[in-house]
Amino acid sequence: MTTTRTTTIERSSIGNQLAALTVRNLRTSARVPQLLMFSLTMPMAMLVLFSQVFRSVAAGPGFPAGVSYIIFLTPAMLAVSTVMAGTNAGVSAAIDHTNGLHDRFAALPMRAALPGMARTINEAVFTLARAALLGIAAVALGFEFYGTAVDAVAAVVVLVVLAGAMSALFGLIGGRLRRPDVVQFAGMMVMMPLMFISSAFAPIETMPGWMRAMATLNPVAHATDALRGHVLGTATAGDTAAALIAAIGLWAVVTAVPVLTRVLRPTRAR
């Protein structure tokens, strides 16, 4: 009974700590309204520009028949904006190192993974907010949703899991580089292949063979395909599963890196 009670208290403590860290992250984001505004409105601006500048892609070979470019592009922008926003988690992690907050967290009786989990929840909240704003802008440009309520729920799940994977990836980069300015540039170098080696802006079939091969490993490509399928009402369980497995796989690899680093460090020292 004592063991059970202790475990319950520990879980309650972890939950309270995670809640406090999440609220802190949300408040920190809200204290910079300019950054918050640009983070939420940048995807809408990109949606408007890309849908008008590249709409001739819809007339090219390999483009899905009967699908307008705005319907093709909107699911992609949901995925792409999630990747772009992931850099915020990296910058946030770097700032925590710069101002000494990371060291203070390490000195507290708190699990090391909790700050990263709080950043992930923060990104998930803003991912849903961006998705809502993007949806409003897309409808104004002629977007239509052909899926069912189940498709809508599945699309949200895919998007949130992708947000978690991106937050973990860029959070790791921020924790390693520890300088916000450097993290921003490094984030761009990681972000660009994830965005463009995918079916986000043009069908994969129109790309060189090596790009198509790389796209099969890209979680953003799988998320885009799944989101697009749910928007059109043509997604299969396999599409959704592939998107979730790719994102969770990246998430697991990124999460394992710090653990492996701690395990291998004594071996290297010897």
Accessible surface in RSA format (square Angstrom, percent):
REM  Atomic radii and reference values for relative SASA: ProtOr
REM  Chains: A
REM  Algorithm: Lee & Richards
REM  Probe-radius: 1.40
REM  Slices: 20
REM RES _ NUM      All-atoms   Total-Side   Main-Chain    Non-polar    All polar
REM                ABS   REL    ABS   REL    ABS   REL    ABS   REL    ABS   REL
RES MET A   1   181.63  94.1 134.59  89.1  47.04 112.0 112.55  95.7  69.08  91.5
RES THR A   2   107.64  76.6 104.15 105.6   3.49   8.3  69.73  93.7  37.91  57.3
RES THR A   3   106.05  75.4 101.46 102.9   4.59  10.9  69.16  92.9  36.89  55.8
RES THR A   4    92.84  66.0  88.71  89.9   4.13   9.8  62.94  84.5  29.90  45.2
RES ARG A   5   148.76  62.5 143.48  73.1   5.28  12.6  50.88  69.5  97.88  59.3
RES THR A   6    64.17  45.6  62.94  63.8   1.23   2.9  46.35  62.3  17.82  26.9
RES THR A   7    48.59  34.6  48.45  49.1   0.15   0.3  31.23  41.9  17.36  26.2
RES THR A   8    79.45  56.5  78.31  79.4   1.14   2.7  60.81  81.7  18.64  28.2
RES ILE A   9   107.26  61.0 105.08  78.3   2.19   5.3 106.91  77.0   0.35   1.0
RES GLU A  10    90.53  52.0  87.60  66.3   2.93   7.0  33.14  64.1  57.38  46.9
RES ARG A  11   172.16  72.3 163.35  83.3   8.81  21.0  53.64  73.3 118.51  71.8
RES SER A  12    61.58  52.0  48.44  64.7  13.14  30.3  33.75  71.9  27.83  39.0
RES SER A  13    46.44  39.2  41.33  55.2   5.11  11.8  25.00  53.2  21.44  30.0
RES ILE A  14    43.58  24.8  43.58  32.5   0.00   0.0  43.58  31.4   0.00   0.0
RES GLY A  15    37.56  46.3   0.00   N/A  37.56  46.3  32.18  88.3   5.38  12.0
RES ASN A  16    99.72  68.8  93.41  90.3   6.32  15.2  26.52  63.8  73.20  70.8
RES GLN A  17    45.98  25.7  41.62  30.4   4.36  10.4  24.75  52.7  21.23  16.1
RES LEU A  18    31.88  17.8  31.88  22.8   0.00   0.0  31.88  22.4   0.00   0.0
RES ALA A  19    55.58  51.1  47.78  73.7   7.80  17.7  55.17  77.7   0.41   1.1
RES ALA A  20    63.32  58.2  49.45  76.3  13.87  31.5  58.04  81.7   5.28  14.0
RES LEU A  21    12.86   7.2  12.45   8.9   0.41   1.0  12.79   9.0   0.07   0.2
RES THR A  22    14.66  10.4  14.66  14.9   0.00   0.0  14.11  18.9   0.55   0.8
RES VAL A  23    63.50  41.8  63.38  57.4   0.12   0.3  63.50  55.2   0.00   0.0
RES ARG A  24    70.94  29.8  66.15  33.7   4.79  11.4  42.20  57.7  28.74  17.4
RES ASN A  25    10.97   7.6   9.29   9.0   1.69   4.1   4.83  11.6   6.14   5.9
RES LEU A  26    56.78  31.6  53.41  38.2   3.38   8.5  53.71  37.7   3.07   8.3
RES ARG A  27   147.35  61.9 144.26  73.5   3.09   7.4  35.11  48.0 112.24  68.0
RES THR A  28    60.32  42.9  59.76  60.6   0.56   1.3  55.52  74.6   4.80   7.3
RES SER A  29    29.06  24.6  21.48  28.7   7.58  17.5  13.28  28.3  15.78  22.1
RES ALA A  30    61.27  56.3  45.91  70.8  15.36  34.9  46.15  65.0  15.12  40.0
RES ARG A  31   172.06  72.2 142.43  72.6  29.63  70.6  64.88  88.7 107.18  65.0
RES VAL A  32    65.39  43.0  64.29  58.2   1.09   2.6  65.39  56.8   0.00   0.0
RES PRO A  33    78.95  57.5  75.22  68.6   3.73  13.6  75.78  62.6   3.17  19.7
RES GLN A  34   114.11  63.8 112.09  81.9   2.03   4.8  52.32 111.4  61.79  46.9
RES LEU A  35   101.33  56.4  97.93  70.1   3.40   8.6 100.61  70.7   0.73   2.0
RES LEU A  36    45.13  25.1  42.30  30.3   2.83   7.1  44.89  31.5   0.23   0.6
RES MET A  37   100.18  51.9  94.29  62.4   5.89  14.0  58.62  49.8  41.56  55.1
RES PHE A  38   124.42  62.2 123.69  76.6   0.73   1.9 123.92  75.1   0.50   1.4
RES SER A  39    24.67  20.8  10.35  13.8  14.32  33.0  17.31  36.9   7.36  10.3
RES LEU A  40    30.98  17.3  30.21  21.6   0.77   1.9  30.21  21.2   0.77   2.1
RES THR A  41    49.32  35.1  47.73  48.4   1.58   3.8  39.92  53.6   9.40  14.2
RES MET A  42    97.29  50.4  93.84  62.1   3.45   8.2  72.47  61.6  24.82  32.9
RES PRO A  43     3.90   2.8   3.90   3.6   0.00   0.0   3.90   3.2   0.00   0.0
RES MET A  44    44.82  23.2  44.68  29.6   0.14   0.3  34.50  29.3  10.32  13.7
RES ALA A  45    49.73  45.7  40.72  62.8   9.00  20.5  48.88  68.8   0.85   2.2
RES MET A  46    21.21  11.0  21.18  14.0   0.03   0.1  19.92  16.9   1.28   1.7
RES LEU A  47     0.00   0.0   0.00   0.0   0.00   0.0   0.00   0.0   0.00   0.0
RES VAL A  48    64.17  42.2  64.17  58.1   0.00   0.0  64.17  55.8   0.00   0.0
RES LEU A  49   109.41  60.9 108.87  77.9   0.54   1.4 109.41  76.8   0.00   0.0
RES PHE A  50    39.54  19.8  39.36  24.4   0.18   0.5  39.54  24.0   0.00   0.0
RES SER A  51     4.87   4.1   1.49   2.0   3.38   7.8   1.49   3.2   3.38   4.7
RES GLN A  52    82.64  46.2  72.03  52.6  10.61  25.3  37.55  79.9  45.09  34.2
RES VAL A  53    99.50  65.5  74.30  67.3  25.20  60.7  81.14  70.5  18.36  49.8
RES PHE A  54    87.25  43.7  86.59  53.6   0.66   1.7  87.25  52.9   0.00   0.0
RES ARG A  55   148.70  62.4 142.27  72.5   6.43  15.3  35.15  48.0 113.55  68.8
RES SER A  56    85.92  72.6  70.36  93.9  15.56  35.8  52.80 112.4  33.12  46.4
RES VAL A  57    42.34  27.9  34.58  31.3   7.76  18.7  41.28  35.9   1.06   2.9
RES ALA A  58    37.31  34.3  20.22  31.2  17.09  38.9  20.51  28.9  16.80  44.5
RES ALA A  59    96.72  88.9  56.25  86.8  40.47  92.1  66.97  94.3  29.75  78.8
RES GLY A  60    29.31  36.1   0.00   N/A  29.31  36.1  20.85  57.2   8.46  19.0
RES PRO A  61   120.59  87.9 105.56  96.2  15.03  54.6 117.76  97.2   2.83  17.6
RES GLY A  62    51.21  63.2   0.00   N/A  51.21  63.2  26.37  72.4  24.84  55.6
RES PHE A  63    22.56  11.3   3.66   2.3  18.90  49.2   3.69   2.2  18.87  54.0
RES PRO A  64    51.26  37.4  37.25  34.0  14.01  50.9  48.92  40.4   2.34  14.5
RES ALA A  65   102.80  94.5  68.77 106.1  34.03  77.4  77.26 108.8  25.54  67.7
RES GLY A  66    91.80 113.2   0.00   N/A  91.80 113.2  45.84 125.8  45.96 102.9
RES VAL A  67    23.43  15.4  13.19  11.9  10.24  24.7  14.84  12.9   8.59  23.3
RES SER A  68    51.97  43.9  40.79  54.4  11.18  25.8  47.28 100.7   4.69   6.6
RES TYR A  69     8.74   4.1   4.77   2.7   3.98  10.4   4.73   3.6   4.01   4.9
RES ILE A  70    17.99  10.2  15.54  11.6   2.45   5.9  15.54  11.2   2.45   6.7
RES ILE A  71     9.93   5.7   9.93   7.4   0.01   0.0   9.93   7.1   0.01   0.0
RES PHE A  72     4.08   2.0   4.06   2.5   0.02   0.1   4.08   2.5   0.00   0.0
RES LEU A  73     0.00   0.0   0.00   0.0   0.00   0.0   0.00   0.0   0.00   0.0
RES THR A  74     3.60   2.6   3.60   3.7   0.00   0.0   3.60   4.8   0.00   0.0
RES PRO A  75     0.00   0.0   0.00   0.0   0.00   0.0   0.00   0.0   0.00   0.0
RES ALA A  76     0.00   0.0   0.00   0.0   0.00   0.0   0.00   0.0   0.00   0.0
RES MET A  77     0.00   0.0   0.00   0.0   0.00   0.0   0.00   0.0   0.00   0.0
RES LEU A  78    27.10  15.1  26.31  18.8   0.79   2.0  26.48  18.6   0.61   1.6
RES ALA A  79     0.00   0.0   0.00   0.0   0.00   0.0   0.00   0.0   0.00   0.0
RES VAL A  80     0.00   0.0   0.00   0.0   0.00   0.0   0.00   0.0   0.00   0.0
RES SER A  81     3.34   2.8   2.38   3.2   0.96   2.2   0.08   0.2   3.26   4.6
RES THR A  82     3.65   2.6   1.53   1.6   2.12   5.1   0.61   0.8   3.04   4.6
RES VAL A  83     0.00   0.0   0.00   0.0   0.00   0.0   0.00   0.0   0.00   0.0
RES MET A  84    39.14  20.3  33.45  22.1   5.69  13.5  33.51  28.5   5.63   7.5
RES ALA A  85     7.39   6.8   2.85   4.4   4.54  10.3   7.08  10.0   0.31   0.8
RES GLY A  86     2.11   2.6   0.00   N/A   2.11   2.6   2.00   5.5   0.12   0.3
RES THR A  87    22.77  16.2  22.65  23.0   0.12   0.3   7.89  10.6  14.88  22.5
RES ASN A  88    49.60  34.2  44.19  42.7   5.41  13.0  14.53  35.0  35.07  33.9
RES ALA A  89     1.89   1.7   0.00   0.0   1.89   4.3   1.89   2.7   0.00   0.0
RES GLY A  90     0.00   0.0   0.00   N/A   0.00   0.0   0.00   0.0   0.00   0.0
RES VAL A  91    27.42  18.0  27.42  24.8   0.00   0.0  27.42  23.8   0.00   0.0
RES SER A  92    34.69  29.3  30.63  40.9   4.06   9.4  21.07  44.9  13.62  19.1
RES ALA A  93     4.00   3.7   2.90   4.5   1.11   2.5   3.71   5.2   0.29   0.8
RES ALA A  94     0.00   0.0   0.00   0.0   0.00   0.0   0.00   0.0   0.00   0.0
RES ILE A  95    77.48  44.1  77.48  57.7   0.00   0.0  77.48  55.8   0.00   0.0
RES ASP A  96     5.47   3.8   5.47   5.4   0.00   0.0   2.62   6.2   2.85   2.8
RES HIS A  97    32.37  17.7  14.60  10.2  17.76  45.4   6.49   6.7  25.88  30.1
RES THR A  98    94.56  67.3  60.62  61.5  33.95  80.9  67.35  90.5  27.21  41.1
RES ASN A  99    78.12  53.9  53.94  52.1  24.19  58.2  40.37  97.2  37.76  36.5
RES GLY A 100    23.53  29.0   0.00   N/A  23.53  29.0  21.65  59.4   1.88   4.2
RES LEU A 101    29.69  16.5  29.69  21.2   0.00   0.0  29.69  20.9   0.00   0.0
RES HIS A 102    75.40  41.2  74.85  52.0   0.55   1.4  45.96  47.4  29.44  34.3
RES ASP A 103    99.25  69.5  92.68  92.3   6.57  15.5  30.10  70.8  69.15  69.0
RES ARG A 104   138.48  58.1 135.32  69.0   3.16   7.5  66.76  91.2  71.72  43.5
RES PHE A 105    24.34  12.2  22.49  13.9   1.85   4.8  22.62  13.7   1.72   4.9
RES ALA A 106    80.44  74.0  41.09  63.4  39.35  89.5  54.30  76.5  26.14  69.3
RES ALA A 107    87.95  80.9  49.03  75.7  38.93  88.5  59.99  84.5  27.97  74.1
RES LEU A 108    94.36  52.6  86.26  61.7   8.10  20.4  86.67  60.9   7.69  20.7
RES PRO A 109   124.57  90.8  95.90  87.4  28.67 104.2 112.80  93.1  11.77  73.2
RES MET A 110    35.86  18.6  10.68   7.1  25.18  59.9   7.98   6.8  27.87  36.9
RES ARG A 111   147.97  62.1 139.82  71.3   8.15  19.4  48.19  65.9  99.78  60.5
RES ALA A 112    92.20  84.8  58.92  90.9  33.28  75.7  68.65  96.7  23.55  62.4
RES ALA A 113    65.43  60.2  51.59  79.6  13.84  31.5  62.01  87.3   3.42   9.1
RES LEU A 114     3.35   1.9   3.35   2.4   0.00   0.0   3.35   2.4   0.00   0.0
RES PRO A 115    16.72  12.2  14.71  13.4   2.01   7.3  16.26  13.4   0.46   2.9
RES GLY A 116    25.76  31.8   0.00   N/A  25.76  31.8  21.92  60.2   3.84   8.6
RES MET A 117    88.28  45.7  84.32  55.8   3.96   9.4  72.50  61.6  15.79  20.9
RES ALA A 118     0.23   0.2   0.23   0.4   0.00   0.0   0.23   0.3   0.00   0.0
RES ARG A 119    36.29  15.2  35.69  18.2   0.59   1.4   6.19   8.5  30.10  18.2
RES THR A 120    20.39  14.5  20.33  20.6   0.07   0.2  14.53  19.5   5.86   8.9
RES ILE A 121    66.71  38.0  65.42  48.7   1.29   3.1  66.71  48.0   0.00   0.0
RES ASN A 122    12.10   8.3  12.10  11.7   0.00   0.0   0.02   0.1  12.07  11.7
RES GLU A 123    10.78   6.2  10.78   8.2   0.00   0.0   2.10   4.1   8.68   7.1
RES ALA A 124    17.67  16.2  17.65  27.2   0.02   0.0  17.67  24.9   0.00   0.0
RES VAL A 125    69.41  45.7  66.19  59.9   3.23   7.8  67.25  58.4   2.16   5.9
RES PHE A 126    29.02  14.5  29.02  18.0   0.00   0.0  29.02  17.6   0.00   0.0
RES THR A 127     2.99   2.1   2.24   2.3   0.75   1.8   1.63   2.2   1.36   2.1
RES LEU A 128    80.54  44.9  74.48  53.3   6.06  15.2  74.93  52.6   5.61  15.1
RES ALA A 129    38.35  35.3  28.64  44.2   9.71  22.1  37.29  52.5   1.06   2.8
RES ARG A 130     4.54   1.9   4.10   2.1   0.44   1.1   2.54   3.5   2.01   1.2
RES ALA A 131    24.25  22.3  17.49  27.0   6.76  15.4  18.11  25.5   6.14  16.3
RES ALA A 132    60.50  55.6  45.58  70.3  14.92  33.9  57.90  81.5   2.59   6.9
RES LEU A 133    56.90  31.7  56.87  40.7   0.03   0.1  56.87  39.9   0.03   0.1
RES LEU A 134     0.43   0.2   0.43   0.3   0.00   0.0   0.43   0.3   0.00   0.0
RES GLY A 135    24.63  30.4   0.00   N/A  24.63  30.4  24.58  67.5   0.05   0.1
RES ILE A 136   121.00  68.9 114.68  85.4   6.32  15.2 118.34  85.2   2.66   7.2
RES ALA A 137    17.05  15.7   9.45  14.6   7.60  17.3  16.41  23.1   0.64   1.7
RES ALA A 138     0.00   0.0   0.00   0.0   0.00   0.0   0.00   0.0   0.00   0.0
RES VAL A 139    95.54  62.9  84.78  76.8  10.76  25.9  84.78  73.7  10.76  29.2
RES ALA A 140    89.57  82.4  47.51  73.3  42.06  95.7  59.12  83.3  30.45  80.7
RES LEU A 141    61.25  34.1  35.46  25.4  25.79  64.8  40.30  28.3  20.95  56.4
RES GLY A 142    43.03  53.1   0.00   N/A  43.03  53.1  32.88  90.2  10.15  22.7
RES PHE A 143    25.21  12.6  18.09  11.2   7.12  18.5  18.09  11.0   7.12  20.4
RES GLU A 144    96.40  55.3  91.81  69.5   4.59  10.9  30.27  58.6  66.13  54.0
RES PHE A 145    88.90  44.5  59.15  36.6  29.75  77.4  59.15  35.9  29.75  85.1
RES TYR A 146   120.12  56.1  92.89  52.8  27.23  70.9  75.90  57.0  44.21  54.5
RES GLY A 147    17.76  21.9   0.00   N/A  17.76  21.9   0.13   0.4  17.63  39.5
RES THR A 148    84.42  60.0  75.96  77.0   8.46  20.2  79.28 106.5   5.14   7.8
RES ALA A 149    80.96  74.4  65.69 101.4  15.27  34.7  72.66 102.3   8.30  22.0
RES VAL A 150   116.27  76.5 113.82 103.0   2.45   5.9 115.87 100.7   0.40   1.1
RES ASP A 151    17.79  12.5  17.74  17.7   0.05   0.1   0.48   1.1  17.30  17.3
RES ALA A 152    41.74  38.4  38.44  59.3   3.30   7.5  41.08  57.8   0.66   1.7
RES VAL A 153    97.30  64.0  94.89  85.9   2.41   5.8  97.30  84.5   0.00   0.0
RES ALA A 154    18.51  17.0  13.59  21.0   4.92  11.2  18.25  25.7   0.26   0.7
RES ALA A 155    14.64  13.5  14.15  21.8   0.49   1.1  14.52  20.4   0.12   0.3
RES VAL A 156    70.83  46.6  70.19  63.5   0.64   1.5  70.81  61.5   0.02   0.1
RES VAL A 157    65.26  42.9  62.50  56.6   2.76   6.6  65.26  56.7   0.00   0.0
RES VAL A 158     2.33   1.5   1.37   1.2   0.95   2.3   1.40   1.2   0.93   2.5
RES LEU A 159     5.96   3.3   5.96   4.3   0.00   0.0   5.96   4.2   0.00   0.0
RES VAL A 160    47.86  31.5  46.35  42.0   1.51   3.6  46.35  40.3   1.51   4.1
RES VAL A 161    25.31  16.7  25.20  22.8   0.11   0.3  25.31  22.0   0.00   0.0
RES LEU A 162     0.31   0.2   0.31   0.2   0.00   0.0   0.31   0.2   0.00   0.0
RES ALA A 163     2.61   2.4   0.77   1.2   1.84   4.2   1.58   2.2   1.02   2.7
RES GLY A 164     0.87   1.1   0.00   N/A   0.87   1.1   0.87   2.4   0.00   0.0
RES ALA A 165     0.00   0.0   0.00   0.0   0.00   0.0   0.00   0.0   0.00   0.0
RES MET A 166     0.27   0.1   0.27   0.2   0.00   0.0   0.27   0.2   0.00   0.0
RES SER A 167     3.04   2.6   1.38   1.8   1.66   3.8   0.20   0.4   2.84   4.0
RES ALA A 168    19.00  17.5   8.02  12.4  10.98  25.0  16.91  23.8   2.09   5.5
RES LEU A 169    26.85  15.0  26.85  19.2   0.00   0.0  26.85  18.9   0.00   0.0
RES PHE A 170     0.14   0.1   0.14   0.1   0.00   0.0   0.14   0.1   0.00   0.0
RES GLY A 171     8.94  11.0   0.00   N/A   8.94  11.0   5.76  15.8   3.17   7.1
RES LEU A 172    34.12  19.0  26.51  19.0   7.61  19.1  32.20  22.6   1.92   5.2
RES ILE A 173    27.02  15.4  24.36  18.2   2.65   6.4  27.02  19.5   0.00   0.0
RES GLY A 174     0.00   0.0   0.00   N/A   0.00   0.0   0.00   0.0   0.00   0.0
RES GLY A 175    13.90  17.1   0.00   N/A  13.90  17.1  11.69  32.1   2.21   4.9
RES ARG A 176   120.43  50.6  96.15  49.0  24.28  57.8  52.96  72.4  67.47  40.9
RES LEU A 177    72.85  40.6  55.14  39.5  17.71  44.5  57.43  40.3  15.42  41.5
RES ARG A 178   130.42  54.8 125.05  63.7   5.36  12.8  30.98  42.3  99.43  60.3
RES ARG A 179   138.20  58.0 138.20  70.5   0.00   0.0  48.90  66.8  89.31  54.1
RES PRO A 180    38.71  28.2  38.71  35.3   0.00   0.0  38.71  32.0   0.00   0.0
RES ASP A 181    66.25  46.4  62.55  62.3   3.70   8.8  38.33  90.2  27.93  27.9
RES VAL A 182    57.71  38.0  55.57  50.3   2.14   5.2  57.57  50.0   0.14   0.4
RES VAL A 183     0.28   0.2   0.28   0.3   0.00   0.0   0.28   0.2   0.00   0.0
RES GLN A 184   103.19  57.7  99.64  72.8   3.56   8.5  23.18  49.3  80.01  60.7
RES PHE A 185   154.52  77.3 153.12  94.8   1.40   3.6 153.44  93.0   1.07   3.1
RES ALA A 186    22.74  20.9  18.97  29.3   3.78   8.6  21.69  30.5   1.06   2.8
RES GLY A 187     0.00   0.0   0.00   N/A   0.00   0.0   0.00   0.0   0.00   0.0
RES MET A 188    94.30  48.8  94.18  62.3   0.13   0.3  77.76  66.1  16.54  21.9
RES MET A 189   149.22  77.3 133.83  88.6  15.39  36.6 106.95  90.9  42.27  56.0
RES VAL A 190    48.18  31.7  42.57  38.5   5.61  13.5  46.89  40.7   1.29   3.5
RES MET A 191    14.75   7.6  14.75   9.8   0.00   0.0  14.24  12.1   0.51   0.7
RES MET A 192    81.88  42.4  81.30  53.8   0.58   1.4  76.46  65.0   5.42   7.2
RES PRO A 193    60.17  43.9  54.31  49.5   5.86  21.3  59.28  48.9   0.89   5.5
RES LEU A 194    25.15  14.0  24.68  17.7   0.47   1.2  25.13  17.6   0.02   0.0
RES MET A 195     9.00   4.7   9.00   6.0   0.00   0.0   9.00   7.6   0.00   0.0
RES PHE A 196    84.24  42.1  76.78  47.6   7.46  19.4  77.94  47.3   6.30  18.0
RES ILE A 197    19.10  10.9  19.10  14.2   0.00   0.0  19.10  13.8   0.00   0.0
RES SER A 198     1.07   0.9   0.00   0.0   1.07   2.5   0.00   0.0   1.07   1.5
RES SER A 199     6.39   5.4   6.39   8.5   0.00   0.0   6.39  13.6   0.00   0.0
RES ALA A 200     0.19   0.2   0.17   0.3   0.03   0.1   0.17   0.2   0.03   0.1
RES PHE A 201    24.94  12.5  22.33  13.8   2.61   6.8  22.33  13.5   2.61   7.5
RES ALA A 202    25.76  23.7  25.45  39.3   0.30   0.7  25.45  35.8   0.30   0.8
RES PRO A 203     8.94   6.5   6.20   5.7   2.74  10.0   8.94   7.4   0.00   0.0
RES ILE A 204    30.94  17.6  29.83  22.2   1.10   2.7  29.83  21.5   1.10   3.0
RES GLU A 205   126.49  72.6 106.02  80.2  20.48  48.8  56.35 109.0  70.15  57.3
RES THR A 206    72.24  51.4  34.12  34.6  38.12  90.8  37.11  49.8  35.13  53.1
RES MET A 207    27.00  14.0  21.40  14.2   5.61  13.3  23.15  19.7   3.85   5.1
RES PRO A 208    71.19  51.9  57.46  52.4  13.72  49.9  70.13  57.9   1.06   6.6
RES GLY A 209    40.82  50.3   0.00   N/A  40.82  50.3  24.93  68.4  15.89  35.6
RES TRP A 210   148.91  59.8 136.74  66.2  12.17  28.6 127.50  68.0  21.41  34.7
RES MET A 211    46.93  24.3  46.93  31.1   0.00   0.0  42.22  35.9   4.70   6.2
RES ARG A 212    97.46  40.9  95.13  48.5   2.33   5.6  24.61  33.6  72.85  44.2
RES ALA A 213    60.70  55.8  48.88  75.4  11.82  26.9  56.47  79.5   4.23  11.2
RES MET A 214    92.88  48.1  87.01  57.6   5.86  14.0  76.63  65.1  16.25  21.5
RES ALA A 215     2.70   2.5   0.97   1.5   1.73   3.9   1.25   1.8   1.45   3.8
RES THR A 216    86.68  61.6  73.11  74.1  13.56  32.3  65.55  88.0  21.12  31.9
RES LEU A 217   151.20  84.2 128.05  91.6  23.15  58.2 132.07  92.8  19.13  51.5
RES ASN A 218    10.36   7.1   6.89   6.7   3.46   8.3   9.01  21.7   1.34   1.3
RES PRO A 219     9.22   6.7   9.12   8.3   0.10   0.4   9.12   7.5   0.10   0.6
RES VAL A 220     0.00   0.0   0.00   0.0   0.00   0.0   0.00   0.0   0.00   0.0
RES ALA A 221     2.26   2.1   2.26   3.5   0.00   0.0   2.26   3.2   0.00   0.0
RES HIS A 222    47.29  25.8  45.45  31.6   1.84   4.7  32.68  33.7  14.61  17.0
RES ALA A 223     0.85   0.8   0.85   1.3   0.00   0.0   0.85   1.2   0.00   0.0
RES THR A 224     0.00   0.0   0.00   0.0   0.00   0.0   0.00   0.0   0.00   0.0
RES ASP A 225    62.18  43.6  53.70  53.4   8.48  20.1  25.54  60.1  36.64  36.5
RES ALA A 226     0.19   0.2   0.00   0.0   0.19   0.4   0.00   0.0   0.19   0.5
RES LEU A 227     1.32   0.7   1.32   0.9   0.00   0.0   1.32   0.9   0.00   0.0
RES ARG A 228    18.14   7.6  18.14   9.2   0.00   0.0  14.31  19.6   3.83   2.3
RES GLY A 229     8.44  10.4   0.00   N/A   8.44  10.4   8.00  22.0   0.43   1.0
RES HIS A 230     9.68   5.3   9.68   6.7   0.00   0.0   9.68  10.0   0.00   0.0
RES VAL A 231     7.67   5.0   7.67   6.9   0.00   0.0   7.67   6.7   0.00   0.0
RES LEU A 232    42.52  23.7  30.25  21.6  12.27  30.9  30.25  21.2  12.27  33.0
RES GLY A 233    38.89  48.0   0.00   N/A  38.89  48.0   5.66  15.5  33.23  74.4
RES THR A 234    94.49  67.2  72.21  73.2  22.28  53.1  68.66  92.2  25.83  39.1
RES ALA A 235    24.55  22.6   0.00   0.0  24.55  55.8   0.36   0.5  24.19  64.1
RES THR A 236    80.21  57.0  72.30  73.3   7.91  18.9  72.89  97.9   7.32  11.1
RES ALA A 237    89.47  82.3  69.35 107.0  20.13  45.8  77.87 109.7  11.60  30.7
RES GLY A 238    46.95  57.9   0.00   N/A  46.95  57.9  37.64 103.3   9.32  20.9
RES ASP A 239    56.43  39.5  50.98  50.7   5.45  12.9   6.86  16.1  49.57  49.4
RES THR A 240    22.58  16.1  22.58  22.9   0.00   0.0  20.08  27.0   2.50   3.8
RES ALA A 241    43.44  39.9  38.34  59.2   5.10  11.6  43.03  60.6   0.41   1.1
RES ALA A 242    36.72  33.8  28.48  44.0   8.24  18.7  34.38  48.4   2.34   6.2
RES ALA A 243     1.31   1.2   0.00   0.0   1.31   3.0   0.00   0.0   1.31   3.5
RES LEU A 244    41.09  22.9  40.98  29.3   0.11   0.3  41.09  28.9   0.00   0.0
RES ILE A 245   121.37  69.1 118.23  88.1   3.14   7.6 119.91  86.3   1.47   4.0
RES ALA A 246    24.24  22.3   9.58  14.8  14.65  33.3  20.12  28.3   4.12  10.9
RES ALA A 247     1.85   1.7   1.85   2.9   0.00   0.0   1.85   2.6   0.00   0.0
RES ILE A 248    91.53  52.1  91.53  68.2   0.00   0.0  91.53  65.9   0.00   0.0
RES GLY A 249    32.30  39.8   0.00   N/A  32.30  39.8  31.74  87.1   0.56   1.3
RES LEU A 250    40.51  22.6  33.99  24.3   6.52  16.4  37.75  26.5   2.77   7.4
RES TRP A 251    79.98  32.1  79.98  38.7   0.00   0.0  65.77  35.1  14.21  23.1
RES ALA A 252    57.97  53.3  45.52  70.2  12.45  28.3  53.87  75.9   4.10  10.9
RES VAL A 253    97.19  64.0  93.18  84.4   4.02   9.7  96.68  84.0   0.51   1.4
RES VAL A 254     8.76   5.8   8.07   7.3   0.68   1.6   8.15   7.1   0.61   1.6
RES THR A 255    76.77  54.6  69.04  70.0   7.73  18.4  68.38  91.8   8.39  12.7
RES ALA A 256    39.45  36.3  35.06  54.1   4.39  10.0  39.36  55.4   0.09   0.2
RES VAL A 257    52.23  34.4  50.79  46.0   1.44   3.5  51.86  45.1   0.37   1.0
RES PRO A 258    39.39  28.7  38.11  34.7   1.28   4.7  39.05  32.2   0.34   2.1
RES VAL A 259    71.69  47.2  71.51  64.7   0.18   0.4  71.51  62.1   0.18   0.5
RES LEU A 260    99.49  55.4  99.49  71.2   0.00   0.0  99.49  69.9   0.00   0.0
RES THR A 261    40.88  29.1  34.93  35.4   5.95  14.2  27.13  36.4  13.75  20.8
RES ARG A 262   137.82  57.9 127.50  65.0  10.32  24.6  62.24  85.1  75.58  45.8
RES VAL A 263    93.38  61.4  80.55  72.9  12.82  30.9  86.88  75.5   6.50  17.6
RES LEU A 264    80.05  44.6  80.05  57.3   0.00   0.0  80.05  56.2   0.00   0.0
RES ARG A 265   144.59  60.7 143.06  72.9   1.53   3.6  60.79  83.1  83.80  50.8
RES PRO A 266    66.56  48.5  59.42  54.2   7.14  25.9  66.12  54.6   0.44   2.8
RES THR A 267    77.60  55.2  68.77  69.7   8.83  21.0  53.69  72.1  23.92  36.2
RES ARG A 268   189.59  79.6 155.98  79.5  33.61  80.0  64.74  88.5 124.84  75.7
RES ALA A 269    89.46  82.3  47.06  72.6  42.39  96.4  59.97  84.4  29.49  78.1
RES ARG A 270   214.58  90.1 149.73  76.3  64.85 154.4  92.86 126.9 121.72  73.8
END  Absolute sums over single chains surface
CHAIN  1 A    14226.3      11995.1       2231.2      10242.6       3983.7
END  Absolute sums over all chains
TOTAL         14226.3      11995.1       2231.2      10242.6       3983.7
